[in-house]
């Protein structure tokens, strides 16, 4: 529910507006286009230093019909109001009120991200964000959060911005959900019934009767065929809402038209898939839930894990998005382990998965902007993060506890033997049958007494017999061990949904350029059939597995820790040394290598293995090798000649010695290289930190100068207007006026003054003594000097050479600070007065019979 003010005026949209360098003009244009009565409440954040002078309120109020005021702590946003942030502070929306405080990120603060992220968390689809001209990337992540929850994400068209860095970064982060337009058009885009985010009132509306429902199903089916991700189990309203946003972006009015566009454009299918992924998360989102988890769930789980032989706690964060929730769980576990001595030796392993590959990759990097760390205490920030570049990177010790992977909860096989599952705010997007199916899956993968954490709007529903609430308010449940419920749930796992046997650094063969001729699978199958179809793998030159045939579990096993599909890491004890040597020999000699008599222990029994390594040639690729494993039947006991055994032992010793020497040599080279790289890295790191600091300081100064420049330009315009008004006022009085500075140089004069003193425009700055005048006034310079000395005005009636009379008044020139900075001379034509005076004097003299005395004699 949008907040209302004390007068009951409801804000239809809470709009966060961010601007930086060059943002004053577009900000005025945007606010000027926002009409009164539309129900908007705008919160404006600009990059201004704490020592900034000038009033943002005074700068914006003349340009908008909305009421502009300073954002105060605790204020409820009111409709038809603009709230500007005072310099040196951050603002966020919490509980329907503005919370203003000093920036928690210090010099690295991203105040626009802080505001927009809080709007997304607080208001969901009712939130809106606008990014205008500026430098840097502040606002990009915040706008991404607003787009993810279905709010309106608007960006100034970059080519209309004085500085396009902020608009470009914001548009890239918000993705296809963002709307681009010039500043004055953004307000219309925000208020239109079906803008980039769609109208909130239509979010839960069912499809119209007739063809839209069929079109919606066809769109979902086509998306599953193209992208491999099936959204059929998602709620219709959630899917339809985000499809409507794509309709608005393309200006379409029907699902059938969008269906045709989707069929013709593979790129649009990828964009729609990104639109359908829900990616709202934050560190310690819903703090009360995490507090309850730290008290009601984690201590018991750690104590139980400490009593197991392997001393391991396994957790699964489902729908991890960009990883904040997974790292939050890891932080709480580390803090609990530090408090409890019995659980300090427990190994924590958290699996964090999401269907969105881009979000998983972001989480893997573990680099977050300052705004994302706002919910963290300073102690946690210092304990678990390291400053890097313009943000904060997760510390190595915390990062090692979380394993990120792309995973589709509906299609892919789950993790097992888990102590904790956190699936918050994901079930609400699924239909009821799928919700029940997922909950039964969680019951299956959890160990006895395992914990399940759901979102605040989610419950176990029909699966209440499988879980009991530990903290109903926080949605924390305990698994109930019900007989007959341990059977594996029925989840379809297509063949193409199996995990790819490759590392992130090693692209799969299918992603490479496929050459003409037989496929890799056809080639492998033909060669394997030649060997009577034993278990085998195809590897590249580094040992990464590209293809697996048969059951290789007796010979290979996944290595502990991060998933590593390299044959050297997966080979069982007894095969590793021989396998490495054989692969190297086959690569050097270019012919098959056969090793017999290798002993491998599997399930407590020892078996004899024959290993064959054959080099392969496949166009378009580097050297490949086929590794074939064959288990030999137990041989009857037979006596061996002592010399034969000695010879075999000697050969093994020689191989081991050669391997040791090779490893020692390689180790020395690697150590030397590592030391050099470490030294270079430290130097580059130091230089990078210095450059980053200088860049941030220069950027902050540049933004401040841009804002000050905008204010000065506005003041110059005001001064120019005032000067024009003053000039028109002086000219309209028909009074000749001359302004002199303290040195009696001409500063300014009116047009009428040219009739008394010979002046032209080029005389500004010339001394008064250099000018000629028609006045019979030799004492003029002395009178001006006397006025500057005594600060008392002087007034005289002076005649000109052509017989006219002027009242000359000399007064001191006072500035606004009451400082004498020159003098002002005014010349009033009093010739008619003097003429009338002469006539009256003559008439009086004539009446007395006395001779007339001309005026002035």
PEGIPE-V146980 format. One record per residue. RES is the residue in one letter. PHI is phi in whole degrees, 0 to 359 (* if undefined). OMEGA is omega in degrees with one decimal (NA if undefined). D_FIRST is the distance of its C-alpha to the first C-alpha in whole Angstrom. Layout:
RES|PHI|OMEGA|D_FIRST + RES|PHI|OMEGA|D_FIRST
This chain:
X|*|177.8|0 + X|299|-177.2|4 + X|289|177.0|6 + X|237|179.6|9 + X|272|-177.8|13 + X|294|-179.6|15 + X|273|178.6|16 + X|87|179.8|13 + X|285|-176.1|13 + X|273|176.0|9 + X|275|179.3|10 + X|294|179.0|9 + X|231|166.6|10 + X|262|-171.2|11 + X|252|172.7|14 + X|267|-176.4|17 + X|244|-179.9|20 + X|244|179.5|23 + X|213|179.5|27 + X|219|-177.5|30 + X|300|-179.5|34 + X|71|-174.5|34 + X|267|-175.6|31 + X|294|-178.9|31 + X|294|177.9|32 + X|296|177.1|30 + X|296|177.1|27 + X|296|-179.8|29 + X|293|-179.9|29 + X|295|-178.9|25 + X|294|177.7|24 + X|294|179.2|27 + X|272|178.9|25 + X|275|-175.7|22 + X|281|174.3|22 + X|285|-179.0|21 + X|95|179.2|19 + X|274|177.9|17 + X|83|-178.6|13 + X|271|169.1|14 + X|233|-175.6|14 + X|257|174.3|17 + X|245|-171.4|18 + X|257|176.6|21 + X|237|174.7|23 + X|241|177.5|27 + X|277|179.7|30 + X|235|178.4|32 + X|290|-178.9|34 + X|296|-178.7|34 + X|265|-178.7|37 + X|295|176.9|36 + X|255|-177.8|37 + X|110|-176.4|35 + X|253|175.4|32 + X|300|178.9|29 + X|298|-179.5|28 + X|295|-179.0|31 + X|287|-173.1|32 + X|265|-173.3|28 + X|303|179.9|28 + X|295|-172.7|31 + X|258|-175.1|30 + X|220|176.2|26 + X|277|178.0|25 + X|283|178.8|22 + X|276|-178.3|22 + X|259|176.7|23 + X|211|179.9|23 + X|284|178.3|24 + X|288|179.1|21 + X|248|-179.1|21 + X|295|178.4|20 + X|93|-179.8|18 + X|289|171.0|16 + X|267|179.4|13 + X|300|-178.9|13 + X|251|178.4|13 + X|296|178.2|14 + X|62|177.8|17 + X|232|173.5|18 + X|240|-179.3|20 + X|249|-179.6|20 + X|256|-176.2|23 + X|271|177.7|24 + X|289|-175.9|27 + X|301|175.0|30 + X|78|180.0|30 + X|224|173.0|27 + X|238|178.5|24 + X|225|175.0|20 + X|218|178.4|17 + X|258|178.7|13 + X|223|179.2|13 + X|62|179.7|11 + X|80|-179.0|9 + X|235|175.9|13 + X|281|177.0|15 + X|243|-176.7|18 + X|253|-177.6|22 + X|205|174.1|25 + X|299|-178.2|28 + X|296|178.8|28 + X|279|-178.1|28 + X|270|-179.7|30 + X|63|-178.5|33 + X|292|-177.8|35 + X|264|-175.7|33 + X|296|174.2|29 + X|241|-172.5|27 + X|295|-180.0|24 + X|291|176.5|23 + X|301|-178.7|22 + X|301|-178.7|21 + X|296|-175.0|18 + X|295|179.4|17 + X|296|178.7|17 + X|293|176.7|15 + X|297|179.3|12 + X|296|-179.5|13 + X|291|-173.8|13 + X|278|-169.1|10 + X|250|-178.5|7 + X|63|-176.7|10 + X|296|179.7|10 + X|276|-179.1|8 + X|272|176.9|11 + X|213|178.9|14 + X|226|179.8|17 + X|230|178.4|21 + X|246|-179.4|24 + X|247|-174.5|27 + X|306|177.0|31 + X|169|177.7|32 + X|263|175.1|34 + X|83|-174.8|33 + X|236|179.3|30 + X|300|-179.0|27 + X|101|-176.3|24 + X|294|-178.7|25 + X|292|178.0|24 + X|296|178.1|21 + X|293|175.8|20 + X|298|178.4|21 + X|296|179.2|19 + X|296|178.7|16 + X|297|-177.0|18 + X|293|-178.8|18 + X|271|179.1|15 + X|93|176.5|15 + X|282|-178.1|14 + X|263|-178.5|16 + X|249|-174.5|19 + X|241|-175.9|22 + X|224|174.5|25 + X|296|178.6|28 + X|303|-171.3|31 + X|305|-177.1|33 + X|287|175.1|36 + X|258|-176.6|35 + X|264|176.1|34 + X|295|175.7|37 + X|229|-169.7|36 + X|263|-176.7|34 + X|297|-179.4|34 + X|297|177.4|30 + X|299|-178.5|29 + X|293|179.6|31 + X|296|-179.6|30 + X|292|179.5|27 + X|296|178.7|27 + X|293|-178.4|29 + X|288|-178.8|27 + X|286|175.2|24 + X|72|-174.3|26 + X|293|-178.9|26 + X|283|-174.5|23 + X|279|175.2|23 + X|250|-178.5|24 + X|252|178.7|27 + X|193|171.4|28 + X|299|-174.6|30 + X|305|-176.6|28 + X|291|179.6|28 + X|270|-178.3|27 + X|296|179.1|24 + X|296|177.7|22 + X|295|178.0|23 + X|295|-179.8|22 + X|290|-172.5|18 + X|267|-177.6|18 + X|292|-173.5|20 + X|300|-179.3|18 + X|227|179.1|20 + X|272|-176.6|20 + X|301|-177.8|20 + X|257|-176.8|17 + X|78|179.5|17 + X|277|-178.9|14 + X|302|-176.5|11 + X|295|-176.5|12 + X|264|-173.0|15 + X|298|-174.1|15 + X|257|180.0|15 + X|286|178.3|18 + X|288|177.9|22 + X|300|177.9|24 + X|296|-176.7|26 + X|291|177.6|29 + X|107|-170.9|32 + X|291|-176.6|33 + X|302|-179.7|29 + X|298|177.8|29 + X|295|179.1|33 + X|295|179.4|32 + X|297|178.1|29 + X|296|179.3|31 + X|293|178.3|34 + X|296|179.8|32 + X|296|179.7|31 + X|295|178.9|34 + X|296|179.5|36 + X|296|178.6|33 + X|295|-179.7|35 + X|291|-175.4|38 + X|277|-173.4|38 + X|260|-177.4|36 + X|84|179.8|37 + X|248|-175.0|33 + X|263|179.2|32 + X|260|-178.5|28 + X|294|-179.6|30 + X|277|179.5|28 + X|279|177.3|25 + X|298|-177.6|22 + X|300|-177.7|23 + X|296|179.6|19 + X|293|-179.7|19 + X|292|-177.1|22 + X|296|-178.5|22 + X|300|-177.1|19 + X|282|173.8|21 + X|293|178.5|24 + X|297|177.1|22 + X|294|177.0|21 + X|291|176.0|25 + X|299|-178.8|26 + X|294|179.7|24 + X|299|-177.5|26 + X|269|179.7|29 + X|71|179.7|29 + X|266|-176.1|29 + X|241|-177.6|28 + X|218|177.6|29 + X|292|-180.0|29 + X|296|177.7|33 + X|294|178.5|33 + X|291|177.9|31 + X|299|177.8|33 + X|295|177.7|37 + X|297|-178.6|35 + X|295|180.0|34 + X|293|-176.7|38 + X|271|-173.2|40 + X|229|174.8|38 + X|291|178.7|38 + X|295|178.9|36 + X|294|177.0|33 + X|296|178.1|33 + X|295|179.3|33 + X|293|178.8|30 + X|294|177.7|28 + X|299|177.3|29 + X|297|179.4|27 + X|295|-176.3|24 + X|282|177.1|24 + X|290|179.1|24 + X|263|-173.0|21 + X|230|179.9|22 + X|264|179.1|19 + X|201|179.5|20 + X|194|173.4|21 + X|294|178.0|24 + X|52|174.5|23 + X|295|-171.2|19 + X|58|-175.4|18 + X|306|-178.9|21 + X|297|179.0|21 + X|295|-178.7|22 + X|290|175.6|25 + X|296|177.8|26 + X|294|178.3|26 + X|296|179.5|28 + X|295|-177.3|31 + X|264|-171.2|31 + X|260|-173.0|31 + X|240|-169.0|32 + X|293|-178.7|34 + X|301|-178.9|37 + X|294|179.6|38 + X|295|180.0|38 + X|293|179.1|40 + X|295|177.9|43 + X|293|179.0|43 + X|294|-179.3|43 + X|293|-178.6|46 + X|270|179.1|48 + X|277|179.6|49 + X|298|-178.4|52 + X|278|175.8|50 + X|49|-176.5|47 + X|226|174.6|44 + X|244|-177.3|40 + X|243|177.4|39 + X|234|-179.0|35 + X|223|174.4|33 + X|258|-175.6|29 + X|270|-177.7|28 + X|67|-172.7|26 + X|287|-177.7|27 + X|55|-176.9|26 + X|269|165.8|27 + X|96|-175.5|28 + X|300|-177.7|26 + X|292|178.8|26 + X|296|178.0|29 + X|292|176.3|31 + X|298|178.0|28 + X|300|179.4|30 + X|296|178.2|33 + X|298|179.9|33 + X|296|178.6|32 + X|294|178.7|35 + X|297|179.7|37 + X|295|178.6|36 + X|292|178.2|37 + X|295|178.2|40 + X|290|178.9|41 + X|278|-175.0|41 + X|251|-177.1|43 + X|295|-177.0|46 + X|290|-175.9|47 + X|255|-176.7|44 + X|291|-178.9|45 + X|269|-179.4|47 + X|289|176.3|45 + X|269|-178.6|44 + X|265|178.8|40 + X|226|-177.7|39 + X|248|174.2|36 + X|266|179.7|35 + X|239|-172.5|32 + X|230|176.7|32 + X|200|178.8|30 + X|281|-178.5|30 + X|272|-176.9|30 + X|296|179.8|33 + X|295|179.2|32 + X|294|179.3|29 + X|296|179.3|32 + X|296|176.1|34 + X|299|-179.9|32 + X|295|179.3|31 + X|298|-179.4|35 + X|295|176.5|36 + X|67|179.6|34 + X|247|-173.0|33 + X|236|175.8|30 + X|287|-179.0|29 + X|301|-177.0|28 + X|297|-179.9|25 + X|293|-177.8|25 + X|270|-178.2|26 + X|302|-179.7|24 + X|289|-176.3|23 + X|277|173.1|27 + X|287|177.5|29 + X|303|179.9|32 + X|294|179.5|34 + X|292|178.2|33 + X|299|-179.5|33 + X|288|-174.9|36 + X|280|-169.7|37 + X|243|-177.4|36 + X|225|179.0|35 + X|233|179.3|38 + X|295|179.9|37 + X|209|179.9|38 + X|61|178.7|38 + X|263|-177.7|35 + X|213|-176.1|33 + X|227|179.1|34 + X|255|178.1|35 + X|298|-178.8|35 + X|296|-176.4|39 + X|298|-177.6|41 + X|297|178.6|41 + X|283|-178.6|38 + X|298|-177.4|38 + X|292|-178.4|41 + X|272|-176.3|39 + X|238|177.3|36 + X|246|-178.4|38 + X|264|179.4|35 + X|205|173.6|36 + X|282|-173.3|35 + X|204|176.2|34 + X|260|-176.0|33 + X|300|-175.9|32 + X|279|-170.6|32 + X|247|-171.3|36 + X|266|178.1|37 + X|295|-176.6|39 + X|276|169.2|37 + X|282|-175.9|38 + X|226|178.7|40 + X|53|-176.4|41 + X|262|174.8|38 + X|265|-174.9|37 + X|212|173.0|33 + X|235|175.6|31 + X|246|179.4|27 + X|228|-172.0|25 + X|256|175.1|22 + X|62|172.6|19 + X|247|-177.9|22 + X|297|-177.4|22 + X|295|179.5|19 + X|266|-177.7|20 + X|257|176.3|23 + X|288|-173.5|25 + X|303|178.8|26 + X|300|179.4|29 + X|290|176.0|29 + X|301|179.7|27 + X|297|-179.7|30 + X|296|179.1|32 + X|294|179.3|30 + X|296|176.1|30 + X|294|175.5|34 + X|296|178.8|35 + X|298|177.6|33 + X|298|-179.1|35 + X|293|-173.3|38 + X|276|180.0|38 + X|279|173.7|37 + X|284|175.7|40 + X|307|-177.5|41 + X|69|177.7|38 + X|292|-176.1|36 + X|248|177.0|32 + X|236|178.9|29 + X|244|179.5|26 + X|246|177.9|23 + X|284|-173.6|19 + X|292|179.0|17 + X|257|-174.9|16 + X|241|174.1|19 + X|222|179.0|22 + X|283|172.9|26 + X|55|-177.0|26 + X|291|179.6|29 + X|266|-176.7|31 + X|294|176.6|30 + X|285|-179.0|34 + X|261|-177.5|34 + X|223|172.4|32 + X|239|-176.6|32 + X|286|170.9|29 + X|267|176.7|30 + X|219|-174.5|26 + X|302|-178.3|24 + X|297|-178.9|21 + X|266|178.6|22 + X|60|175.0|23 + X|251|-174.5|26 + X|237|175.0|29 + X|248|179.5|33 + X|290|176.4|35 + X|259|-179.6|37 + X|277|-178.1|41 + X|262|179.2|41 + X|301|177.3|45 + X|87|-178.8|45 + X|253|-176.8|41 + X|275|-179.3|43 + X|297|-177.1|44 + X|295|177.7|42 + X|295|-179.5|39 + X|273|178.2|40 + X|237|178.3|38 + X|291|177.8|40 + X|234|-179.0|41 + X|299|-179.1|43 + X|297|-178.3|45 + X|282|179.6|44 + X|263|178.8|41 + X|294|-179.3|43 + X|300|178.1|43 + X|286|-178.3|45 + X|277|179.8|48 + X|201|175.5|48 + X|267|178.4|46 + X|301|-177.5|44 + X|278|-172.9|47 + X|240|-176.2|49 + X|296|179.7|48 + X|293|-178.0|48 + X|297|-178.7|51 + X|295|179.8|49 + X|273|-179.2|48 + X|272|-178.9|51 + X|283|-175.8|53 + X|279|-179.1|55 + X|281|174.7|58 + X|290|179.5|60 + X|103|-176.5|62 + X|296|178.5|62 + X|286|178.9|58 + X|298|-179.9|58 + X|294|179.0|57 + X|298|179.3|60 + X|298|-178.8|62 + X|295|-177.6|61 + X|296|179.3|62 + X|295|-179.9|66 + X|291|-179.4|66 + X|291|177.6|65 + X|298|176.2|67 + X|298|-178.4|70 + X|259|179.4|70 + X|63|171.5|69 + X|52|173.1|65 + X|277|173.1|65 + X|299|-176.2|62 + X|203|174.4|61 + X|223|172.2|59 + X|252|-176.7|59 + X|234|175.1|58 + X|267|-174.0|58 + X|296|-179.3|60 + X|269|-180.0|58 + X|97|178.2|57 + X|291|-176.5|54 + X|282|179.5|54 + X|253|-177.8|53 + X|206|-179.2|54 + X|236|177.0|55 + X|230|177.6|58 + X|77|-179.0|58 + X|268|-177.2|58 + X|257|-175.5|58 + X|298|179.1|56 + X|289|-173.8|60 + X|244|-178.2|60 + X|234|175.0|57 + X|215|179.0|54 + X|298|178.2|51 + X|284|178.5|51 + X|292|179.3|49 + X|94|-177.1|46 + X|297|-177.6|44 + X|305|-176.9|45 + X|220|-178.2|48 + X|266|176.3|50 + X|249|-173.1|53 + X|296|179.0|57 + X|292|179.6|58 + X|282|-174.9|55 + X|266|-177.8|55 + X|297|179.9|59 + X|287|179.8|60 + X|300|-176.6|62 + X|106|178.2|66 + X|256|-166.9|65 + X|299|-176.5|63 + X|294|-179.3|66 + X|296|179.8|68 + X|296|179.5|65 + X|298|-179.6|65 + X|295|-178.3|68 + X|293|179.1|69 + X|295|178.8|66 + X|294|-179.8|68 + X|293|-179.9|71 + X|294|179.5|70 + X|290|-179.2|68 + X|287|-173.6|71 + X|270|179.3|74 + X|72|178.6|72 + X|218|-176.5|73 + X|298|177.9|72 + X|235|-177.9|72 + X|243|176.0|73 + X|235|179.3|73 + X|243|172.5|74 + X|75|178.9|74 + X|278|-177.8|71 + X|260|-179.7|70 + X|232|178.1|66 + X|264|-178.4|65 + X|216|-177.7|62 + X|55|175.2|61 + X|80|-179.7|64 + X|244|179.5|66 + X|261|177.7|68 + X|232|179.5|69 + X|261|-173.3|71 + X|237|172.2|69 + X|251|-175.3|70 + X|244|177.8|68 + X|233|177.3|69 + X|239|-178.5|67 + X|239|176.2|68 + X|289|179.8|67 + X|239|173.3|65 + X|239|178.6|65 + X|218|-172.3|62 + X|304|175.6|62 + X|90|-177.0|59 + X|225|174.5|59 + X|286|-177.8|61 + X|296|174.9|63 + X|246|179.5|61 + X|221|175.1|63 + X|261|179.5|63 + X|253|-175.5|63 + X|247|178.0|65 + X|250|178.1|65 + X|223|177.6|68 + X|276|-178.4|68 + X|271|177.6|72 + X|293|179.0|74 + X|300|-179.3|75 + X|274|176.7|79 + X|296|-179.8|82 + X|294|179.1|83 + X|215|-179.2|86 + X|282|176.3|88 + X|247|176.8|87 + X|291|-177.9|90 + X|303|-179.3|89 + X|295|179.6|89 + X|293|178.2|87 + X|295|178.1|84 + X|296|179.6|85 + X|295|178.4|85 + X|295|178.6|81 + X|295|179.0|80 + X|298|179.1|82 + X|295|178.7|80 + X|294|178.8|77 + X|295|179.5|77 + X|296|178.3|78 + X|297|179.4|75 + X|296|179.1|73 + X|296|178.9|75 + X|297|179.1|74 + X|295|179.0|70 + X|297|179.3|70 + X|296|179.9|72 + X|295|179.1|70 + X|294|179.8|67 + X|295|179.0|68 + X|297|179.4|69 + X|297|-179.2|65 + X|296|179.0|64 + X|296|178.7|66 + X|296|179.6|65 + X|295|179.2|61 + X|296|178.9|62 + X|296|178.6|63 + X|298|-179.2|61 + X|297|179.2|58 + X|296|178.7|59 + X|296|179.4|60 + X|295|179.6|56 + X|295|179.0|55 + X|297|178.9|56 + X|297|-179.8|55 + X|297|179.4|52 + X|296|178.2|52 + X|296|179.8|53 + X|295|178.9|51 + X|297|179.2|48 + X|297|178.9|49 + X|297|180.0|50 + X|297|179.0|46 + X|296|178.1|45 + X|297|-179.8|47 + X|293|179.1|46 + X|297|179.5|42 + X|297|179.4|42 + X|297|-179.7|44 + X|296|-179.1|42 + X|295|179.0|39 + X|295|179.6|40 + X|295|179.9|42 + X|295|178.7|38 + X|297|179.6|37 + X|295|-179.6|40 + X|296|178.2|39 + X|296|178.8|36 + X|297|179.4|37 + X|295|178.4|40 + X|297|179.5|38 + X|295|178.4|35 + X|299|179.8|38 + X|297|178.4|40 + X|297|178.5|37 + X|295|179.2|37 + X|295|178.2|41 + X|298|177.9|41 + X|296|178.6|39 + X|294|178.1|41 + X|297|177.4|44 + X|298|177.8|43 + X|297|179.7|43 + X|294|178.3|46 + X|296|177.9|48 + X|294|178.9|46 + X|296|179.1|48 + X|294|177.5|51 + X|296|178.6|51 + X|298|-179.3|50 + X|296|-179.8|53 + X|297|179.1|56 + X|294|178.4|55 + X|295|-178.5|55 + X|296|-179.7|59 + X|291|-178.1|60 + X|286|-179.0|59 + X|282|-178.7|61 + X|60|177.9|65 + X|251|177.7|65 + X|289|-176.8|67 + X|229|179.3|65 + X|231|178.7|66 + X|256|178.1|64 + X|242|174.9|66 + X|274|-175.2|64 + X|295|179.1|66 + X|265|-179.6|69 + X|60|171.8|69 + X|263|-177.7|68 + X|293|177.9|67 + X|255|-179.3|63 + X|196|177.4|62 + X|206|178.2|64 + X|264|-178.7|63 + X|298|-177.6|65 + X|294|-178.7|67 + X|293|-179.9|69 + X|295|179.5|70 + X|283|-177.4|73 + X|258|-179.5|74 + X|240|-178.7|74 + X|287|-176.4|74 + X|238|169.1|71 + X|218|-172.6|69 + X|302|-178.4|66 + X|285|-178.4|67 + X|276|177.5|69 + X|297|-177.5|65 + X|100|-179.9|66 + X|278|177.5|70 + X|293|178.8|72 + X|295|-178.8|73 + X|293|-179.3|76 + X|274|-174.6|77 + X|261|176.4|76 + X|259|-177.3|78 + X|216|177.9|78 + X|270|-179.3|80 + X|283|171.4|79 + X|271|-168.9|83 + X|221|-179.3|81 + X|291|-178.2|82 + X|273|-174.8|81 + X|301|-176.9|77 + X|296|-179.6|77 + X|295|-179.6|78 + X|293|178.9|76 + X|296|179.0|73 + X|298|-178.6|74 + X|294|178.2|74 + X|296|178.3|71 + X|295|-178.3|69 + X|277|-174.4|72 + X|264|-177.3|71 + X|61|175.5|68 + X|248|-175.1|70 + X|287|-179.4|69 + X|230|-178.9|73 + X|223|-179.5|73 + X|221|171.8|77 + X|258|-172.4|78 + X|236|177.5|79 + X|263|178.5|81 + X|266|-178.8|81 + X|294|-178.8|84 + X|265|173.2|84 + X|91|178.2|84 + X|273|-179.1|80 + X|239|178.3|79 + X|228|170.5|75 + X|269|-175.9|74 + X|259|178.9|73 + X|242|178.2|70 + X|247|-178.3|69 + X|229|176.2|66 + X|289|179.7|65 + X|264|-178.6|61 + X|252|177.3|59 + X|278|178.7|55 + X|296|178.1|52 + X|270|179.2|53 + X|62|177.6|56 + X|251|177.6|58 + X|284|-175.7|62 + X|230|177.4|61 + X|136|-177.3|64 + X|215|179.7|65 + X|235|179.3|65 + X|247|176.5|68 + X|242|-177.1|67 + X|235|-179.6|70 + X|254|-178.5|70 + X|288|179.8|73 + X|245|-179.1|75 + X|303|178.6|78 + X|300|179.7|78 + X|295|179.8|78 + X|295|179.1|81 + X|297|178.5|83 + X|297|179.0|82 + X|297|180.0|83 + X|294|179.7|87 + X|295|179.1|87 + X|297|179.9|87 + X|295|-179.7|89 + X|295|179.7|92 + X|295|-179.8|92 + X|294|179.8|92 + X|294|-179.8|95 + X|296|-179.5|97 + X|295|179.6|97 + X|273|-178.7|98 + X|77|179.2|101 + X|264|177.7|100 + X|294|179.5|99 + X|288|177.8|96 + X|241|-178.2|94 + X|305|-179.8|92 + X|295|175.8|88 + X|89|179.0|88 + X|272|NA|91
